[in-house]
């Protein structure tokens, strides 16, 4: 039952990111709407009332009604094909320019899904109405249905203008960066104050715990910590999940460790709570950070060479990293309501996230003076916000040293080096009240004659 729940949850999360999330139910709804209109036309006199109320808007010939509906259907099919083609072409170009992982952000747009769904729904409804017009001696015309299709057809033309405006705004890189940043903010804010989670030191003798291998190669997704905690109580043991969320675990690699050896039934129950998934999901806090980093790296690649985009990304990265720095690094869970057992888990530490981000950015930005200056500014902002956390200060200082080494080796122009040295001193002066130990930033190479600020 638990495995079925996890499969349904995984399918639901995949569907939320699918381009067909809104169009498919809208198509089914239009089918039932067409059937309802057909029933009303046959069993009520609503068409006669529409004719008496709006005689000038009513068609008097079956052939004319068929021609109008055929025109609507053909035009909307053409419009749908053009819209979808243009949408995917533009999205592919933006994804190739900045990151292929941007495509789910585009295809998951509810506004664009609504436009596509409306086109397809009106096409299906018009086909049903067209089929309901049967040639007979009475020349019966479903006036209500035809009038509704006409109005919906005009509405689709208005939606096309909305589509053009929306897609032109959505593919602008500044809006892309802002959307990814907002998703990251929401994911980080949702990770605070989680019931049952805490920060504790790892238990002794962890290396000797019994290992449960992964049944498949996949990614660590949503883990049912409550079930695992209750299972630990049931079998008088403790668990440790050694692979952090979002990381890949190969088949037969240790996935869970148990303090005591478990029987086969208990192992199956534990795997149901932690079993990896084959598809990586992006609806948590670290994928937006990685995606912004990829956009900055791609912007600084020789084929694009867009330092302005990279600097905009760093502004948003500063905000996300600041929030990650204040986020508790939970590594322990215990069910509170039912006296659950101990569950330890591996996590993503701020120092590791910062190191990964800076390693990628330094590789592509170390020769650009403007971007290097912005990287120094970002790190100094983080250093000033680190407060009394020695671990965070140490991690940020380590990245400052690494960036300083790269700047010294790759920025050789004396005027550029002078500007960097001047800004470093200004940042040190601003942080003097907070941090006293900033002498490591006095690079002797930046103090050489002719280079001094």
VMD Tcl script that draws the C-alpha trace (Angstrom):
set ca {
  {0.00 0.00 0.00}
  {2.84 2.35 0.87}
  {4.57 1.57 -2.43}
  {1.33 2.32 -4.31}
  {1.07 5.65 -2.48}
  {4.66 6.53 -3.46}
  {3.96 5.58 -7.10}
  {0.83 7.73 -7.18}
  {2.73 10.62 -5.59}
  {5.54 10.27 -8.13}
  {3.04 10.17 -11.01}
  {1.25 13.23 -9.67}
  {4.45 15.25 -9.41}
  {5.36 14.25 -12.97}
  {1.92 15.28 -14.20}
  {2.23 18.70 -12.57}
  {5.29 19.42 -14.74}
  {3.73 18.03 -17.91}
  {2.56 20.22 -20.78}
  {-0.68 18.18 -20.88}
  {-1.64 18.92 -17.26}
  {-4.41 21.40 -18.20}
  {-5.11 20.59 -21.89}
  {-6.04 16.95 -21.29}
  {-8.83 17.57 -18.72}
  {-10.05 20.55 -20.76}
  {-10.41 18.28 -23.80}
  {-12.45 15.78 -21.80}
  {-14.57 18.61 -20.40}
  {-15.29 19.89 -23.92}
  {-16.44 16.41 -24.98}
  {-18.96 16.27 -22.15}
  {-19.99 19.88 -22.85}
  {-20.69 18.93 -26.46}
  {-22.79 15.99 -25.33}
  {-24.71 18.26 -22.94}
  {-25.37 20.80 -25.72}
  {-26.59 18.01 -28.01}
  {-29.00 16.86 -25.30}
  {-30.32 20.41 -24.77}
  {-30.82 20.94 -28.49}
  {-32.85 17.73 -28.85}
  {-34.91 17.89 -25.68}
  {-35.60 21.60 -25.21}
  {-36.69 24.53 -27.34}
  {-33.67 26.64 -26.38}
  {-32.59 27.08 -30.02}
  {-36.00 28.53 -30.90}
  {-35.74 30.96 -28.02}
  {-32.23 32.03 -29.16}
  {-33.65 32.56 -32.66}
  {-36.44 34.78 -31.34}
  {-34.09 36.71 -29.07}
  {-31.19 37.24 -31.53}
  {-32.57 36.80 -35.04}
  {-29.69 38.69 -36.68}
  {-27.04 36.39 -35.11}
  {-28.71 33.16 -36.21}
  {-27.83 31.13 -39.31}
  {-30.75 30.02 -41.43}
  {-28.95 27.44 -43.59}
  {-27.42 24.14 -42.58}
  {-24.74 24.48 -45.25}
  {-23.77 27.90 -43.91}
  {-23.55 26.50 -40.36}
  {-21.38 23.63 -41.56}
  {-19.11 26.02 -43.47}
  {-18.71 28.30 -40.44}
  {-17.92 25.39 -38.12}
  {-15.49 23.91 -40.65}
  {-13.75 27.29 -40.92}
  {-13.48 27.51 -37.11}
  {-12.09 23.98 -36.84}
  {-9.55 24.43 -39.65}
  {-8.44 27.83 -38.38}
  {-8.01 26.64 -34.81}
  {-6.05 23.57 -35.90}
  {-3.70 25.84 -37.85}
  {-3.47 28.24 -34.91}
  {-2.78 25.37 -32.49}
  {0.00 23.94 -34.65}
  {1.56 27.37 -35.11}
  {1.31 28.18 -31.40}
  {2.83 24.88 -30.29}
  {5.61 25.06 -32.90}
  {6.57 28.61 -32.00}
  {6.39 27.86 -28.30}
  {8.69 24.83 -28.45}
  {11.09 26.56 -30.87}
  {11.50 29.57 -28.60}
  {11.77 27.44 -25.47}
  {14.41 25.23 -27.09}
  {16.46 28.24 -28.13}
  {16.37 29.70 -24.62}
  {17.17 26.31 -23.09}
  {20.14 25.87 -25.42}
  {21.38 29.34 -24.58}
  {21.18 29.04 -20.80}
  {20.23 25.58 -19.50}
  {18.30 22.55 -20.80}
  {16.79 22.21 -17.33}
  {14.73 25.33 -18.02}
  {12.29 23.42 -20.24}
  {10.17 22.10 -17.30}
  {9.76 25.69 -16.09}
  {8.33 26.63 -19.48}
  {6.17 23.57 -20.17}
  {4.79 23.74 -16.63}
  {3.44 27.27 -17.16}
  {-0.27 27.19 -16.37}
  {-1.07 30.20 -18.57}
  {0.42 28.58 -21.69}
  {-1.24 25.27 -20.84}
  {-4.57 27.08 -20.57}
  {-4.15 28.61 -24.05}
  {-3.32 25.25 -25.60}
  {-6.15 23.54 -23.72}
  {-8.67 26.16 -24.85}
  {-7.70 25.72 -28.51}
  {-8.07 21.94 -28.34}
  {-11.30 22.09 -26.32}
  {-12.96 24.45 -28.81}
  {-11.86 22.23 -31.71}
  {-13.44 19.15 -30.10}
  {-16.61 21.05 -29.21}
  {-16.94 22.40 -32.76}
  {-16.48 18.91 -34.23}
  {-19.26 17.55 -32.02}
  {-21.57 20.40 -33.01}
  {-20.70 19.89 -36.69}
  {-21.58 16.21 -36.47}
  {-24.89 17.06 -34.81}
  {-26.09 19.00 -37.89}
  {-27.85 16.38 -39.98}
  {-29.34 17.04 -43.37}
  {-33.14 16.70 -43.32}
  {-36.23 18.27 -44.82}
  {-36.80 20.49 -41.79}
  {-33.32 22.07 -42.03}
  {-32.83 21.98 -38.26}
  {-29.84 24.00 -36.98}
  {-28.53 23.85 -33.37}
  {-28.38 27.63 -33.07}
  {-27.21 27.69 -29.46}
  {-24.29 25.37 -30.15}
  {-23.24 27.18 -33.33}
  {-23.42 30.58 -31.63}
  {-21.36 29.30 -28.72}
  {-18.69 27.93 -31.08}
  {-18.55 31.30 -32.85}
  {-18.04 33.14 -29.59}
  {-15.39 30.66 -28.43}
  {-13.61 30.99 -31.78}
  {-13.39 34.76 -31.34}
  {-12.18 34.18 -27.78}
  {-9.39 31.94 -29.11}
  {-8.19 34.79 -31.33}
  {-8.02 37.02 -28.26}
  {-6.15 34.27 -26.39}
  {-3.62 34.19 -29.21}
  {-2.76 37.83 -28.49}
  {-2.43 36.92 -24.83}
  {-0.16 34.01 -25.78}
  {2.14 36.24 -27.85}
  {2.44 38.74 -24.98}
  {2.99 36.06 -22.35}
  {5.59 34.07 -24.23}
  {7.56 37.19 -25.18}
  {7.82 38.07 -21.48}
  {8.49 34.53 -20.33}
  {11.56 33.99 -22.54}
  {13.29 37.16 -21.32}
  {16.27 36.07 -19.28}
  {15.54 38.52 -16.47}
  {12.08 37.03 -16.01}
  {13.53 33.51 -16.15}
  {16.02 34.34 -13.41}
  {13.28 35.94 -11.30}
  {10.97 32.93 -11.66}
  {13.70 30.46 -10.69}
  {14.64 32.69 -7.76}
  {11.03 32.82 -6.51}
  {10.75 29.04 -6.71}
  {13.93 28.75 -4.66}
  {12.64 31.20 -2.05}
  {9.38 29.30 -1.68}
  {11.18 25.97 -1.38}
  {13.59 27.27 1.27}
  {10.83 28.95 3.27}
  {8.91 25.68 3.28}
  {11.87 23.80 4.79}
  {11.89 25.72 8.11}
  {10.54 24.35 11.40}
  {9.76 20.81 10.26}
  {8.15 18.77 13.02}
  {10.26 15.94 14.38}
  {13.52 17.08 12.78}
  {16.57 18.22 14.73}
  {20.37 18.62 14.53}
  {22.36 15.97 16.38}
  {25.78 14.38 16.16}
  {25.98 11.05 14.36}
  {25.98 7.93 16.54}
  {29.21 6.10 17.28}
  {30.06 2.92 15.42}
  {28.02 3.93 12.38}
  {30.45 2.17 10.04}
  {29.59 -1.18 11.64}
  {25.82 -0.87 11.14}
  {24.01 -3.36 8.91}
  {23.69 -2.04 5.33}
  {20.54 -2.39 3.20}
  {21.39 -2.09 -0.51}
  {19.36 -0.09 -3.00}
  {17.09 -2.31 -5.15}
  {17.44 -0.03 -8.19}
  {19.65 2.77 -9.44}
  {17.81 6.02 -8.84}
  {17.54 9.30 -6.99}
  {16.59 9.89 -3.38}
  {13.23 11.65 -3.50}
  {10.50 11.98 -0.89}
  {11.26 9.80 2.14}
  {8.55 8.70 4.56}
  {10.49 9.51 7.73}
  {7.49 8.88 9.97}
  {7.08 5.33 8.69}
  {10.82 4.70 9.05}
  {10.80 6.05 12.60}
  {7.89 3.81 13.59}
  {9.63 0.87 11.94}
  {12.71 1.58 14.07}
  {10.56 1.39 17.18}
  {8.87 -1.79 15.99}
  {12.17 -3.61 15.45}
  {14.11 -1.94 18.28}
  {16.74 -0.42 16.01}
  {17.87 2.89 14.50}
  {18.32 3.89 10.86}
  {20.75 6.04 8.93}
  {20.09 7.24 5.36}
  {23.57 7.82 3.97}
  {22.59 9.45 0.66}
  {21.26 13.00 0.68}
  {18.07 13.99 -1.09}
  {18.38 14.46 -4.83}
  {21.58 12.42 -5.06}
  {21.94 9.34 -7.23}
  {22.43 5.97 -5.58}
  {23.54 3.01 -7.76}
  {21.91 -0.38 -7.57}
  {23.20 -2.55 -4.70}
  {24.88 0.47 -3.12}
  {24.16 0.89 0.63}
  {20.95 2.92 0.85}
  {20.01 2.53 4.53}
  {22.00 1.41 7.53}
  {20.39 -0.27 10.53}
  {21.86 -0.58 14.01}
  {20.66 -4.21 14.14}
  {20.26 -6.77 11.38}
  {16.69 -7.04 10.08}
  {14.72 -9.92 8.58}
  {13.56 -9.83 4.98}
  {10.09 -8.50 5.80}
  {11.52 -5.60 7.81}
  {13.97 -4.80 5.01}
  {11.09 -4.60 2.52}
  {9.20 -2.26 4.82}
  {12.26 0.00 5.17}
  {12.79 0.10 1.40}
  {9.15 1.08 0.88}
  {9.81 4.22 2.93}
  {13.10 5.18 1.24}
  {13.05 3.47 -2.16}
  {14.80 5.59 -4.84}
  {12.94 6.97 -7.85}
  {14.13 6.89 -11.43}
  {13.26 10.51 -12.25}
  {14.86 13.48 -10.53}
  {12.42 16.10 -9.24}
  {13.15 19.81 -8.94}
  {10.51 20.98 -6.45}
  {12.80 21.49 -3.47}
  {15.41 24.00 -2.35}
  {18.68 23.03 -4.11}
  {17.63 22.65 -7.80}
  {16.92 26.41 -8.15}
  {20.42 27.16 -6.81}
  {21.97 24.74 -9.27}
  {19.87 26.07 -12.13}
  {20.85 29.68 -11.46}
  {24.48 28.60 -11.34}
  {24.11 26.83 -14.69}
  {22.56 29.95 -16.24}
  {25.49 32.07 -15.05}
  {28.05 29.53 -16.27}
  {26.35 29.23 -19.68}
  {26.15 33.03 -19.93}
  {29.92 33.26 -19.40}
  {30.72 30.54 -21.95}
  {32.68 31.74 -25.03}
  {29.74 31.10 -27.34}
  {27.41 33.46 -25.43}
  {29.69 35.80 -23.44}
  {26.97 37.64 -21.50}
  {28.49 39.01 -18.25}
  {25.37 41.08 -17.54}
  {23.24 37.95 -17.18}
  {25.87 36.33 -14.97}
  {25.86 39.37 -12.67}
  {22.05 39.32 -12.46}
  {22.22 35.66 -11.50}
  {24.75 36.39 -8.75}
  {22.40 38.94 -7.24}
  {19.74 36.25 -6.93}
  {22.23 33.61 -5.83}
  {23.22 35.89 -2.98}
  {19.63 35.94 -1.77}
  {19.23 32.16 -1.98}
  {22.57 31.43 -0.30}
  {21.75 33.85 2.51}
  {18.54 31.95 3.19}
  {20.28 28.59 2.94}
  {22.84 29.80 5.45}
  {20.09 30.43 8.00}
  {18.32 27.14 7.24}
  {18.78 24.48 9.95}
  {20.86 21.55 8.73}
  {18.62 18.78 10.00}
  {20.24 15.34 10.25}
  {17.92 13.59 12.71}
  {14.25 12.66 12.82}
  {12.03 11.10 15.45}
  {8.26 10.76 15.28}
  {6.93 12.87 18.12}
  {3.31 11.76 18.36}
  {3.84 7.99 18.69}
  {7.24 7.61 20.39}
  {9.10 6.81 17.19}
  {12.63 5.49 16.82}
  {15.79 7.34 15.81}
  {16.44 8.10 12.14}
  {19.63 9.88 11.07}
  {20.01 11.25 7.59}
  {22.67 12.75 5.38}
  {22.05 16.31 4.23}
  {23.42 19.09 2.09}
  {25.58 21.38 4.21}
  {25.87 25.05 3.35}
  {29.65 24.76 2.95}
  {29.23 22.02 0.32}
  {26.58 23.98 -1.59}
  {28.71 27.14 -1.55}
  {31.81 25.24 -2.68}
  {29.93 23.65 -5.59}
  {28.52 27.00 -6.72}
  {31.86 28.80 -6.49}
  {33.82 26.05 -8.21}
  {31.61 26.32 -11.27}
  {31.52 30.11 -11.30}
  {35.26 30.53 -10.80}
  {36.03 28.20 -13.68}
  {34.22 30.40 -16.22}
  {34.40 33.83 -14.59}
  {37.97 34.04 -13.29}
  {39.20 36.08 -16.27}
  {36.37 38.63 -16.31}
  {37.14 41.52 -13.98}
  {33.56 42.76 -13.66}
  {32.19 39.35 -12.74}
  {35.06 38.62 -10.36}
  {34.32 41.88 -8.55}
  {30.70 40.81 -8.23}
  {31.76 37.42 -6.86}
  {33.86 39.15 -4.19}
  {30.89 41.31 -3.31}
  {28.63 38.24 -2.99}
  {31.09 36.45 -0.71}
  {31.58 39.51 1.48}
  {27.80 39.87 1.82}
  {27.63 36.25 2.95}
  {30.55 36.77 5.31}
  {28.87 39.75 6.91}
  {25.65 37.78 7.38}
  {27.37 34.70 8.82}
  {27.17 36.15 12.32}
  {28.78 34.01 15.01}
  {28.77 30.79 12.98}
  {32.41 29.78 12.79}
  {31.63 26.97 10.33}
  {29.99 29.37 7.88}
  {32.78 31.93 8.29}
  {35.38 29.27 7.62}
  {33.60 28.06 4.48}
  {33.21 31.57 3.09}
  {36.83 32.49 3.85}
  {37.96 29.36 2.05}
  {36.07 30.45 -1.05}
  {37.44 33.99 -0.75}
  {40.98 32.61 -0.76}
  {40.26 30.43 -3.78}
  {38.72 33.33 -5.69}
  {41.66 35.54 -4.75}
  {44.12 32.96 -6.09}
  {42.26 32.71 -9.40}
  {42.01 36.50 -9.72}
  {45.73 36.84 -9.05}
  {46.61 34.23 -11.70}
  {44.22 35.28 -14.48}
  {43.67 39.04 -14.12}
  {47.00 40.58 -15.12}
  {46.02 44.12 -16.06}
  {47.37 46.50 -13.42}
  {44.35 48.83 -13.57}
  {41.91 45.93 -13.06}
  {43.95 44.56 -10.19}
  {43.99 48.00 -8.62}
  {40.19 48.20 -8.75}
  {39.82 44.74 -7.20}
  {42.30 45.54 -4.42}
  {40.51 48.80 -3.67}
  {37.12 47.08 -3.40}
  {38.51 44.32 -1.19}
  {39.87 46.92 1.21}
  {36.54 48.72 1.21}
  {34.71 45.49 2.02}
  {37.19 44.70 4.80}
  {36.64 48.12 6.29}
  {32.89 47.61 6.29}
  {33.24 44.22 8.00}
  {35.83 45.36 10.53}
  {33.15 45.87 13.15}
  {31.90 42.32 12.61}
  {35.06 40.38 11.84}
  {38.58 41.15 12.93}
  {40.42 38.39 11.11}
  {40.38 39.62 7.50}
  {44.13 40.00 7.05}
  {44.22 36.87 4.88}
  {42.71 39.00 2.09}
  {45.82 41.18 1.87}
  {47.36 39.57 -1.18}
  {51.02 40.59 -1.57}
  {50.68 40.44 -5.35}
  {48.08 43.19 -5.19}
  {50.48 45.34 -3.17}
  {53.30 45.34 -5.73}
  {54.64 48.72 -6.91}
  {52.49 50.23 -9.60}
  {49.50 48.10 -8.61}
  {48.72 49.62 -5.23}
  {45.35 51.34 -5.06}
}
mol new
graphics top color blue
foreach p $ca { graphics top sphere $p radius 0.5 }
foreach p [lrange $ca 0 end-1] q [lrange $ca 1 end] { graphics top cylinder $p $q radius 0.2 }
display resetview
